[in-house]
Amino acid sequence: MADGAGGAAAGRTVTMLGRSGCHLCDEALGVIERVCAEVGASVEVRDLDSAPQAERDDYWDKIPVTFVDGAQHDFWRVDERRLREALTRAR
């Protein structure tokens, strides 16, 4: 496995849209952080409570929602294998 900024996914970003106190968000973030550390991608966490109303309407019942480079990847749970594959495949 690659590690750090020199990894296979350097320059890629995984964004998780979630809420404080959400157990599914906590679980998803653990998977996201582990995979991103292994492949060299960065992690961004956004709070749905602070998001614009339209975004809250779209994603409220789907949190946590995961995006890879701005494109929706998953919701509710994060599949570790699937996330790793998404980050390491050619763009």
PAMARMI-670187 format. One record per residue (C-alpha): chain; x, y, z. Coordinates in nm, 2 decimals. Example, Ala and Ser with C-alpha at 12.3 -4.5 7.8 and 13.67 -1.06 7.14 Angstrom:
% residues 2
pt chain A | xx 1.23 | yy -0.45 | zz 0.78 .
pt chain A | xx 1.37 | yy -0.11 | zz 0.71 .
//
This chain:
% residues 91
pt chain A | xx 0.00 | yy 0.00 | zz 0.00 .
pt chain A | xx 0.11 | yy 0.35 | zz -0.07 .
pt chain A | xx 0.13 | yy 0.61 | zz 0.21 .
pt chain A | xx 0.13 | yy 0.98 | zz 0.26 .
pt chain A | xx 0.12 | yy 1.25 | zz -0.01 .
pt chain A | xx 0.32 | yy 1.03 | zz -0.25 .
pt chain A | xx 0.05 | yy 0.77 | zz -0.26 .
pt chain A | xx -0.14 | yy 0.64 | zz -0.56 .
pt chain A | xx -0.42 | yy 0.89 | zz -0.50 .
pt chain A | xx -0.21 | yy 1.20 | zz -0.43 .
pt chain A | xx -0.41 | yy 1.51 | zz -0.53 .
pt chain A | xx -0.75 | yy 1.34 | zz -0.48 .
pt chain A | xx -0.99 | yy 1.45 | zz -0.21 .
pt chain A | xx -1.26 | yy 1.26 | zz -0.03 .
pt chain A | xx -1.53 | yy 1.48 | zz 0.13 .
pt chain A | xx -1.77 | yy 1.35 | zz 0.39 .
pt chain A | xx -2.09 | yy 1.54 | zz 0.45 .
pt chain A | xx -2.22 | yy 1.45 | zz 0.79 .
pt chain A | xx -2.34 | yy 1.58 | zz 1.13 .
pt chain A | xx -2.20 | yy 1.59 | zz 1.48 .
pt chain A | xx -2.32 | yy 1.31 | zz 1.70 .
pt chain A | xx -2.41 | yy 1.08 | zz 1.41 .
pt chain A | xx -2.27 | yy 0.73 | zz 1.47 .
pt chain A | xx -2.28 | yy 0.64 | zz 1.11 .
pt chain A | xx -2.08 | yy 0.95 | zz 1.03 .
pt chain A | xx -1.82 | yy 0.85 | zz 1.29 .
pt chain A | xx -1.79 | yy 0.50 | zz 1.14 .
pt chain A | xx -1.77 | yy 0.63 | zz 0.79 .
pt chain A | xx -1.50 | yy 0.89 | zz 0.88 .
pt chain A | xx -1.29 | yy 0.61 | zz 1.03 .
pt chain A | xx -1.30 | yy 0.42 | zz 0.71 .
pt chain A | xx -1.24 | yy 0.73 | zz 0.50 .
pt chain A | xx -0.94 | yy 0.84 | zz 0.71 .
pt chain A | xx -0.78 | yy 0.49 | zz 0.70 .
pt chain A | xx -0.82 | yy 0.45 | zz 0.32 .
pt chain A | xx -0.70 | yy 0.80 | zz 0.25 .
pt chain A | xx -0.39 | yy 0.76 | zz 0.47 .
pt chain A | xx -0.31 | yy 0.44 | zz 0.28 .
pt chain A | xx -0.34 | yy 0.58 | zz -0.07 .
pt chain A | xx -0.23 | yy 0.94 | zz -0.01 .
pt chain A | xx -0.57 | yy 1.12 | zz -0.07 .
pt chain A | xx -0.68 | yy 1.41 | zz 0.14 .
pt chain A | xx -0.99 | yy 1.42 | zz 0.36 .
pt chain A | xx -1.24 | yy 1.70 | zz 0.41 .
pt chain A | xx -1.54 | yy 1.69 | zz 0.65 .
pt chain A | xx -1.84 | yy 1.92 | zz 0.60 .
pt chain A | xx -2.11 | yy 1.97 | zz 0.85 .
pt chain A | xx -2.46 | yy 1.93 | zz 0.70 .
pt chain A | xx -2.60 | yy 2.16 | zz 0.97 .
pt chain A | xx -2.39 | yy 2.45 | zz 0.82 .
pt chain A | xx -2.47 | yy 2.37 | zz 0.46 .
pt chain A | xx -2.71 | yy 2.57 | zz 0.24 .
pt chain A | xx -3.07 | yy 2.47 | zz 0.27 .
pt chain A | xx -3.09 | yy 2.31 | zz -0.07 .
pt chain A | xx -2.80 | yy 2.08 | zz 0.02 .
pt chain A | xx -2.96 | yy 1.99 | zz 0.35 .
pt chain A | xx -3.28 | yy 1.91 | zz 0.17 .
pt chain A | xx -3.10 | yy 1.69 | zz -0.08 .
pt chain A | xx -2.88 | yy 1.50 | zz 0.17 .
pt chain A | xx -3.05 | yy 1.50 | zz 0.51 .
pt chain A | xx -3.18 | yy 1.15 | zz 0.50 .
pt chain A | xx -2.86 | yy 1.01 | zz 0.33 .
pt chain A | xx -2.59 | yy 1.11 | zz 0.58 .
pt chain A | xx -2.31 | yy 1.04 | zz 0.58 .
pt chain A | xx -2.26 | yy 1.12 | zz 0.22 .
pt chain A | xx -1.92 | yy 1.06 | zz 0.06 .
pt chain A | xx -1.78 | yy 1.25 | zz -0.24 .
pt chain A | xx -1.46 | yy 1.17 | zz -0.43 .
pt chain A | xx -1.32 | yy 1.48 | zz -0.61 .
pt chain A | xx -1.66 | yy 1.64 | zz -0.58 .
pt chain A | xx -1.87 | yy 1.36 | zz -0.73 .
pt chain A | xx -2.11 | yy 1.17 | zz -0.50 .
pt chain A | xx -1.96 | yy 0.82 | zz -0.42 .
pt chain A | xx -2.16 | yy 0.67 | zz -0.14 .
pt chain A | xx -2.42 | yy 0.74 | zz 0.13 .
pt chain A | xx -2.51 | yy 0.59 | zz 0.47 .
pt chain A | xx -2.21 | yy 0.36 | zz 0.48 .
pt chain A | xx -1.86 | yy 0.36 | zz 0.32 .
pt chain A | xx -1.74 | yy 0.04 | zz 0.16 .
pt chain A | xx -1.36 | yy 0.03 | zz 0.22 .
pt chain A | xx -1.28 | yy -0.17 | zz -0.09 .
pt chain A | xx -1.49 | yy 0.04 | zz -0.32 .
pt chain A | xx -1.35 | yy 0.36 | zz -0.19 .
pt chain A | xx -0.99 | yy 0.24 | zz -0.23 .
pt chain A | xx -1.07 | yy 0.13 | zz -0.59 .
pt chain A | xx -1.23 | yy 0.47 | zz -0.67 .
pt chain A | xx -0.93 | yy 0.65 | zz -0.54 .
pt chain A | xx -0.66 | yy 0.44 | zz -0.71 .
pt chain A | xx -0.82 | yy 0.40 | zz -1.06 .
pt chain A | xx -0.71 | yy 0.63 | zz -1.33 .
pt chain A | xx -0.91 | yy 0.95 | zz -1.37 .
//
